[in-house]
Amino acid sequence: MPRTKKKNGRGGQHGNVQPFSDEDASIETLSHCSSFSDTASVADEGGEASEDTAQEDFQYKLKGFIDSTVDKSAKTRQGALDGLKTAMATRILCEFISERRMTITDSIERCLKKGKGEEQRAAASLACLLCIQLGSGIESEEVFKTLKPIFKNILADGSANIQARQAVATSLGLCTLVAEDDILDVHSTMECFENLFTRSYTRKDGTCPLINPQTSQLHTNALLSWALLLTICTASQLKDIMCKHLPKLPRLLESEDVNMRIAAGETIALLFELARDMDSEFEFDDWDELCDKLNALATDCNKHRAKTDKRKQRSVFRDVLKAVEEADFQSETIRFGTERMTIDSWVRKRTYDAFREFVGSGMNYHLQANEFIRDVFELGPPMLVDSATMKAMKISRFERHLHNSAAFKARTKARSKFRDKRVDVGEF
């Protein structure tokens, strides 16, 4: 992964500011702080002056959030963390935050150590978004070296807030993928995750350990982060992991928690894919037994389980069964801007899902504009779309809107006539 350094920005002190509104986070306003501004639309809105004003207002709000992360009020700190999270999830801010990264890191560290519950959860997520913004390189490495010991302490501390531990289990995985510079440290972090999710293994006598839903979610998050790091392991590490864990992972398929069963199934499919990439003749000793388990979950009719859980489970395990039996993957196409990307493997799916969990609805925007994420998915440099193309795209959307509107009116008119006929018949 490329290492990039970008520096820009000025400091400043600000009082309390209002969190972002939905309007602030809309796609239309994204252009004010990105390198993808549409010059035509800028001209329509008042030219470069209006763009500069909007950017200054936005940066002022961001600086206010950064200052408010050290406020005495927990509510204010929480709002500031959430505001920074929203901004980083929906815009490209690497130049603005590059020189402020240590200030933001110090705030995250303080909130993780002294905050409670939701504040720790927000701080852990912000740490991940900060690394995503900075990309793979010396800057994100410095951030992660500061926060990694705190993450691991919270993760291993059974007395720590369970929500904080759940958030850290997810954030530590993606931060390691982005910012860890030593493959041996990646393996060490994976062992931290193993210490958690292996506690959900069914016992040798077939009984399930008694685990409450919150702890089960912690174990599920740990398993998914562990699976994410499998995608960057060396061949020798993968061989050791498969010998140690692949025979035991099917035990998680018997968990009472549907999310754990699904996470286990997808992880098994991922391991089979990685194993076959290394050895096309790969064979699993308990293959028949595993396929029977997967088939049972893919056709589950257990009356004691919720319908939505069964529907979701059956859909996932049909794909997992195909992966194990036929080395098949149900590909999916993601469209963003004028581009498209195909999710064509379990490795790619696990990576995409991990990033999407943090940037949410901003994922398509990051696929367009975030150089690091584009590099992860081998999309090449960001595409600069000229104003003529943008204008053509807008016309196309407008015409589609008119077409849909006309079709809606036609349907309404047809239904009205049909209702009139029914009334006439009734009167006879």
C-alpha positions as CSV (number, residue, x, y, z in Angstrom):
1,M,0.0,0.0,0.0
2,P,1.4,3.4,-0.8
3,R,2.5,5.8,1.8
4,T,1.5,9.4,1.4
5,K,2.1,12.5,3.5
6,K,-0.2,15.5,3.1
7,K,0.1,18.6,5.2
8,N,-2.2,21.6,5.5
9,G,-4.4,23.5,7.9
10,R,-4.2,26.1,10.6
11,G,-5.1,25.9,14.3
12,G,-7.6,28.0,16.0
13,Q,-9.8,28.3,19.2
14,H,-13.6,28.2,19.0
15,G,-16.5,28.0,21.3
16,N,-19.2,25.3,21.3
17,V,-20.6,24.7,17.8
18,Q,-23.7,22.9,16.6
19,P,-23.4,19.3,15.3
20,F,-23.7,18.6,11.6
21,S,-27.2,18.7,10.3
22,D,-28.4,16.3,7.6
23,E,-28.0,19.1,5.1
24,D,-24.3,19.4,6.1
25,A,-23.7,15.7,5.3
26,S,-25.6,15.7,2.1
27,I,-23.9,14.7,-1.2
28,E,-24.4,18.2,-2.6
29,T,-22.3,19.8,0.1
30,L,-19.6,17.1,-0.1
31,S,-18.1,19.0,-3.1
32,H,-17.2,22.0,-1.0
33,C,-14.4,20.1,0.8
34,S,-13.3,17.7,-1.8
35,S,-11.0,17.8,-4.8
36,F,-14.0,16.7,-6.9
37,S,-15.8,20.1,-6.9
38,D,-17.9,20.6,-10.0
39,T,-16.8,23.9,-11.5
40,A,-20.1,24.4,-13.3
41,S,-22.2,24.0,-10.1
42,V,-19.8,26.3,-8.3
43,A,-20.3,29.0,-10.9
44,D,-24.1,28.6,-10.6
45,E,-23.9,29.1,-6.8
46,G,-21.8,32.2,-6.9
47,G,-18.3,31.1,-8.1
48,E,-15.2,30.5,-6.2
49,A,-16.1,33.0,-3.5
50,S,-19.1,31.0,-2.3
51,E,-17.0,27.8,-2.4
52,D,-14.3,29.4,-0.3
53,T,-16.8,30.7,2.2
54,A,-18.5,27.3,2.5
55,Q,-15.1,25.7,3.1
56,E,-14.1,28.2,5.7
57,D,-17.4,27.7,7.5
58,F,-16.9,24.0,7.4
59,Q,-13.4,24.1,8.7
60,Y,-14.5,26.5,11.5
61,K,-17.0,23.9,12.6
62,L,-14.5,21.1,12.5
63,K,-12.0,23.1,14.6
64,G,-14.8,23.7,17.1
65,F,-15.4,20.0,17.3
66,I,-11.7,19.3,17.9
67,D,-11.6,21.8,20.7
68,S,-14.8,20.5,22.2
69,T,-13.4,16.9,22.6
70,V,-11.6,18.1,25.7
71,D,-14.7,19.9,27.2
72,K,-15.6,19.1,30.8
73,S,-19.1,18.1,29.8
74,A,-19.4,14.4,28.7
75,K,-22.4,15.4,26.5
76,T,-20.3,18.0,24.7
77,R,-17.4,15.7,24.2
78,Q,-19.8,13.0,22.8
79,G,-21.3,15.5,20.4
80,A,-17.9,16.6,19.2
81,L,-16.8,13.0,18.6
82,D,-20.0,12.3,16.7
83,G,-19.5,15.5,14.6
84,L,-16.0,14.5,13.6
85,K,-17.1,11.0,12.8
86,T,-19.8,12.3,10.5
87,A,-17.4,14.7,8.7
88,M,-14.7,12.0,8.2
89,A,-17.2,9.4,7.0
90,T,-18.7,11.7,4.4
91,R,-15.8,13.9,3.2
92,I,-12.1,13.7,2.2
93,L,-10.3,15.7,4.9
94,C,-6.8,14.2,4.9
95,E,-5.1,17.6,4.1
96,F,-7.1,19.4,6.9
97,I,-6.4,16.8,9.6
98,S,-2.9,15.9,8.7
99,E,-1.2,18.5,10.9
100,R,-4.0,18.1,13.6
101,R,-3.7,14.3,13.8
102,M,-1.8,14.3,17.1
103,T,-4.2,16.7,18.7
104,I,-7.1,14.5,17.5
105,T,-5.2,11.4,18.7
106,D,-4.7,12.9,22.1
107,S,-8.4,13.6,22.4
108,I,-9.3,10.0,21.3
109,E,-6.8,8.6,23.9
110,R,-8.3,10.8,26.7
111,C,-11.9,9.8,25.8
112,L,-10.9,6.1,25.7
113,K,-9.2,6.2,29.1
114,K,-11.6,8.5,31.0
115,G,-14.8,8.3,29.1
116,K,-17.7,5.8,29.6
117,G,-19.7,3.6,27.3
118,E,-20.9,5.6,24.3
119,E,-18.0,8.1,24.5
120,Q,-15.5,5.3,24.4
121,R,-17.4,3.7,21.5
122,A,-17.4,7.0,19.5
123,A,-13.7,7.5,20.2
124,A,-12.8,4.0,19.0
125,S,-14.8,4.6,15.8
126,L,-13.2,8.0,15.3
127,A,-9.7,6.4,15.6
128,C,-10.6,4.1,12.7
129,L,-11.9,6.9,10.5
130,L,-8.8,9.0,11.3
131,C,-6.6,6.1,10.0
132,I,-8.9,5.7,6.9
133,Q,-8.4,9.4,6.1
134,L,-4.6,9.4,6.6
135,G,-4.2,6.1,4.6
136,S,-1.4,3.7,4.9
137,G,1.8,5.4,5.9
138,I,3.9,7.0,8.6
139,E,1.1,9.3,9.8
140,S,-1.5,6.6,10.5
141,E,1.3,4.4,12.0
142,E,2.0,7.1,14.6
143,V,-1.6,7.4,15.4
144,F,-2.0,3.6,15.8
145,K,1.2,3.2,17.9
146,T,-0.3,5.6,20.4
147,L,-3.8,4.0,20.5
148,K,-3.0,0.3,20.1
149,P,-1.9,-0.4,23.7
150,I,-5.1,1.3,25.0
151,F,-7.3,-0.7,22.5
152,K,-5.7,-4.0,23.7
153,N,-6.1,-3.1,27.3
154,I,-9.8,-2.4,26.9
155,L,-10.3,-5.5,24.8
156,A,-8.7,-7.8,27.4
157,D,-10.3,-6.1,30.5
158,G,-13.3,-8.1,31.5
159,S,-14.5,-5.3,33.8
160,A,-14.4,-2.7,31.0
161,N,-17.7,-1.4,29.5
162,I,-19.0,-4.0,27.1
163,Q,-20.0,-1.5,24.5
164,A,-16.5,0.0,24.5
165,R,-15.0,-3.5,24.2
166,Q,-17.3,-4.3,21.2
167,A,-16.3,-1.1,19.5
168,V,-12.6,-1.6,20.1
169,A,-12.9,-5.2,18.8
170,T,-14.1,-3.8,15.5
171,S,-11.8,-0.7,15.3
172,L,-8.6,-2.5,16.3
173,G,-9.1,-4.9,13.3
174,L,-9.4,-2.2,10.7
175,C,-6.8,0.1,12.2
176,T,-4.4,-2.9,12.1
177,L,-5.2,-3.5,8.4
178,V,-4.6,0.2,7.6
179,A,-1.7,1.2,9.9
180,E,0.2,-1.8,11.3
181,D,3.7,-1.9,9.9
182,D,4.9,-5.2,11.3
183,I,3.3,-8.5,10.1
184,L,4.3,-10.1,13.4
185,D,2.3,-7.5,15.3
186,V,-0.6,-8.4,13.0
187,H,-0.4,-12.0,14.2
188,S,-0.2,-10.8,17.9
189,T,-3.3,-8.8,17.5
190,M,-5.1,-11.8,15.9
191,E,-4.2,-13.8,19.0
192,C,-6.0,-11.1,21.1
193,F,-9.1,-11.7,19.0
194,E,-8.7,-15.5,19.2
195,N,-8.7,-15.3,23.0
196,L,-12.2,-13.9,22.8
197,F,-14.1,-15.7,20.0
198,T,-12.8,-19.1,21.0
199,R,-14.8,-18.8,24.2
200,S,-17.9,-19.2,22.1
201,Y,-16.9,-22.6,20.8
202,T,-19.2,-25.4,21.7
203,R,-17.7,-27.9,24.2
204,K,-16.5,-31.3,23.1
205,D,-19.6,-32.9,24.6
206,G,-21.7,-30.7,22.2
207,T,-23.1,-28.3,24.8
208,C,-23.0,-24.5,24.2
209,P,-21.3,-22.2,26.7
210,L,-23.7,-19.8,28.5
211,I,-22.9,-16.4,27.0
212,N,-25.2,-13.4,27.2
213,P,-26.1,-11.5,24.0
214,Q,-23.7,-8.5,24.7
215,T,-20.7,-10.8,25.2
216,S,-21.7,-12.9,22.2
217,Q,-21.7,-9.6,20.1
218,L,-18.2,-8.9,21.4
219,H,-17.0,-12.4,20.3
220,T,-18.7,-11.9,16.9
221,N,-16.9,-8.6,16.4
222,A,-13.6,-10.2,17.4
223,L,-14.1,-13.0,14.9
224,L,-14.9,-10.6,12.1
225,S,-11.8,-8.5,12.8
226,W,-9.8,-11.7,12.9
227,A,-11.2,-12.7,9.6
228,L,-10.3,-9.3,8.1
229,L,-6.7,-9.7,9.2
230,L,-6.6,-13.2,7.5
231,T,-6.7,-11.3,4.2
232,I,-3.2,-9.8,4.8
233,C,-1.5,-12.8,6.4
234,T,1.5,-14.5,4.8
235,A,1.2,-18.0,3.3
236,S,3.1,-19.6,6.2
237,Q,0.9,-17.8,8.8
238,L,-2.2,-19.0,7.0
239,K,-1.1,-22.6,7.0
240,D,-0.6,-22.5,10.7
241,I,-3.9,-20.8,11.3
242,M,-5.8,-23.3,9.2
243,C,-4.3,-26.3,11.0
244,K,-5.2,-24.7,14.3
245,H,-8.6,-23.1,13.7
246,L,-10.3,-24.5,10.7
247,P,-11.2,-27.9,12.4
248,K,-12.6,-25.9,15.4
249,L,-14.5,-23.0,13.7
250,P,-17.5,-25.2,12.7
251,R,-18.3,-25.4,16.4
252,L,-19.4,-21.8,16.2
253,L,-22.1,-22.8,13.7
254,E,-24.0,-24.2,16.7
255,S,-24.1,-20.9,18.5
256,E,-27.5,-19.6,19.8
257,D,-26.6,-16.2,18.3
258,V,-27.6,-15.8,14.6
259,N,-24.9,-13.1,14.1
260,M,-22.2,-15.4,15.4
261,R,-23.4,-18.3,13.2
262,I,-23.3,-16.0,10.1
263,A,-19.9,-14.6,11.0
264,A,-18.6,-18.1,11.5
265,G,-20.0,-19.3,8.2
266,E,-18.5,-16.4,6.2
267,T,-15.1,-16.9,8.0
268,I,-15.1,-20.6,7.0
269,A,-15.9,-19.7,3.4
270,L,-13.0,-17.1,3.5
271,L,-10.6,-19.7,4.9
272,F,-11.5,-22.2,2.2
273,E,-11.0,-19.5,-0.5
274,L,-7.6,-18.6,0.9
275,A,-6.6,-22.3,1.2
276,R,-7.5,-23.0,-2.4
277,D,-5.6,-20.0,-3.6
278,M,-2.5,-21.5,-2.0
279,D,-3.3,-25.1,-3.0
280,S,-5.9,-25.9,-5.7
281,E,-6.0,-29.5,-4.4
282,F,-6.8,-28.4,-0.8
283,E,-8.9,-31.0,1.1
284,F,-10.6,-30.7,4.5
285,D,-10.7,-33.9,6.7
286,D,-14.2,-33.3,8.0
287,W,-15.6,-31.9,4.7
288,D,-18.8,-34.1,4.6
289,E,-19.7,-33.3,8.2
290,L,-19.1,-29.6,7.6
291,C,-21.3,-29.6,4.4
292,D,-24.1,-31.3,6.3
293,K,-24.0,-28.5,9.0
294,L,-23.9,-25.8,6.3
295,N,-26.8,-27.4,4.4
296,A,-28.9,-27.6,7.6
297,L,-28.4,-23.9,8.3
298,A,-29.1,-23.1,4.6
299,T,-32.5,-24.9,4.9
300,D,-33.2,-24.1,8.6
301,C,-36.9,-24.5,9.6
302,N,-36.4,-24.3,13.4
303,K,-39.7,-22.9,14.8
304,H,-37.9,-21.5,17.8
305,R,-36.0,-18.9,15.7
306,A,-37.3,-15.6,14.4
307,K,-38.4,-15.6,10.8
308,T,-36.1,-12.7,9.9
309,D,-33.2,-14.5,11.5
310,K,-33.9,-17.6,9.5
311,R,-34.4,-15.8,6.3
312,K,-31.1,-13.9,6.7
313,Q,-29.3,-17.1,7.8
314,R,-30.6,-19.2,4.9
315,S,-29.5,-16.6,2.4
316,V,-26.0,-16.4,3.7
317,F,-25.5,-20.1,4.2
318,R,-26.6,-20.9,0.7
319,D,-23.6,-18.8,-0.5
320,V,-21.3,-20.3,2.1
321,L,-22.3,-23.9,1.1
322,K,-21.5,-23.1,-2.5
323,A,-18.2,-21.7,-1.5
324,V,-17.2,-24.8,0.4
325,E,-18.7,-27.4,-2.1
326,E,-18.0,-25.7,-5.4
327,A,-15.5,-22.9,-4.7
328,D,-18.2,-20.5,-6.0
329,F,-18.9,-16.9,-5.0
330,Q,-22.0,-14.9,-5.7
331,S,-20.5,-11.7,-7.1
332,E,-22.0,-8.2,-6.6
333,T,-21.5,-5.0,-8.5
334,I,-21.1,-1.7,-6.7
335,R,-21.7,1.5,-8.7
336,F,-20.3,4.8,-7.6
337,G,-20.3,7.9,-9.8
338,T,-19.3,6.9,-13.3
339,E,-17.5,3.8,-12.1
340,R,-18.3,0.3,-10.9
341,M,-16.5,-2.3,-8.8
342,T,-17.2,-6.0,-8.6
343,I,-17.1,-7.8,-5.2
344,D,-16.0,-11.2,-6.6
345,S,-14.4,-13.0,-3.6
346,W,-14.8,-13.5,0.1
347,V,-11.6,-11.6,0.7
348,R,-13.0,-8.6,-1.2
349,K,-16.4,-8.9,0.6
350,R,-14.9,-9.0,4.1
351,T,-12.7,-5.9,3.3
352,Y,-15.6,-4.0,1.7
353,D,-17.9,-4.8,4.6
354,A,-15.3,-3.6,7.1
355,F,-14.8,-0.2,5.5
356,R,-18.5,0.3,5.0
357,E,-19.2,-0.3,8.7
358,F,-17.3,2.9,9.5
359,V,-18.1,5.2,6.6
360,G,-21.7,4.0,6.1
361,S,-23.5,5.9,3.4
362,G,-20.3,7.7,2.5
363,M,-18.8,4.5,1.1
364,N,-19.5,5.3,-2.5
365,Y,-18.0,8.7,-2.1
366,H,-14.8,7.3,-0.5
367,L,-14.6,4.8,-3.4
368,Q,-14.6,7.8,-5.7
369,A,-12.3,10.1,-3.9
370,N,-10.2,8.3,-1.1
371,E,-6.9,7.4,-2.6
372,F,-6.1,4.8,0.1
373,I,-9.5,3.0,-0.3
374,R,-9.1,3.1,-4.1
375,D,-5.7,1.5,-3.7
376,V,-7.0,-1.2,-1.5
377,F,-9.6,-2.2,-4.1
378,E,-7.2,-1.6,-7.0
379,L,-9.3,1.1,-8.6
380,G,-6.4,3.3,-9.6
381,P,-6.1,7.1,-9.0
382,P,-9.3,9.0,-8.4
383,M,-11.1,9.9,-11.7
384,L,-11.5,13.7,-12.3
385,V,-14.8,14.1,-14.0
386,D,-15.0,17.3,-16.1
387,S,-18.0,19.7,-15.9
388,A,-19.3,18.6,-19.3
389,T,-19.6,14.9,-18.2
390,M,-21.2,16.0,-14.9
391,K,-23.7,18.2,-16.8
392,A,-24.5,15.2,-19.0
393,M,-25.0,13.0,-16.0
394,K,-27.3,15.6,-14.4
395,I,-29.4,15.9,-17.6
396,S,-29.7,12.1,-17.7
397,R,-30.9,12.0,-14.1
398,F,-33.4,14.8,-14.8
399,E,-34.8,13.0,-17.9
400,R,-35.1,9.9,-15.8
401,H,-37.1,11.8,-13.2
402,L,-39.4,13.2,-15.9
403,H,-39.9,9.7,-17.3
404,N,-40.7,8.3,-13.8
405,S,-43.0,11.2,-13.1
406,A,-44.9,10.6,-16.4
407,A,-45.2,6.9,-15.7
408,F,-46.5,7.6,-12.2
409,K,-49.2,9.9,-13.6
410,A,-50.2,7.3,-16.2
411,R,-50.6,4.6,-13.6
412,T,-52.7,6.9,-11.4
413,K,-54.9,7.8,-14.3
414,A,-55.4,4.1,-15.2
415,R,-56.2,3.2,-11.6
416,S,-58.7,6.0,-11.4
417,K,-60.5,4.7,-14.5
418,F,-60.5,1.2,-13.1
419,R,-62.1,2.5,-9.8
420,D,-64.7,4.4,-11.8
421,K,-65.7,1.2,-13.6
422,R,-66.0,-0.7,-10.4
423,V,-68.3,2.1,-9.0
424,D,-70.5,1.9,-12.1
425,V,-70.9,-1.8,-11.8
426,G,-71.8,-1.5,-8.2
427,E,-74.6,0.9,-8.9
428,F,-76.2,-1.4,-11.4
